[in-house]
Amino acid sequence: MGTVQTKCGEPMMKNAITTGGGTAVRQEVWNYNCGEGNFNYMLTFWGVTLEDIKRTDDRGSGVADWDKAR
C-alpha cells in the first residue's frame, strides 16, 4: 500500500471493509482519477497486499491524482 501511494499519490476515494471475525482481514478499494478523458482505475488490497487492478468505465476529469502530489 505504501509503495502504491508513493508512486500514485492519494486516491480520489478509499473504501475499507473488515471481514473474517476473529481473524479479521481488512479489504480496501482505492479509486484513482487518471486525468481528463482517461479511464479511472480501481485497486483492491487485502491487508496490505495489492490483489487486483481494474479499469472502470468512468473517465477522469482534470488533473490525474498522481500529478496532484507533485
Summary of the structure (lengths in Angstrom):
residues: 70
radius of gyration: 13.0
end to end distance: 18.6
largest distance: 43.5
contacts: 170
relative contact order: 0.26
helix: 20%
strand: 51%
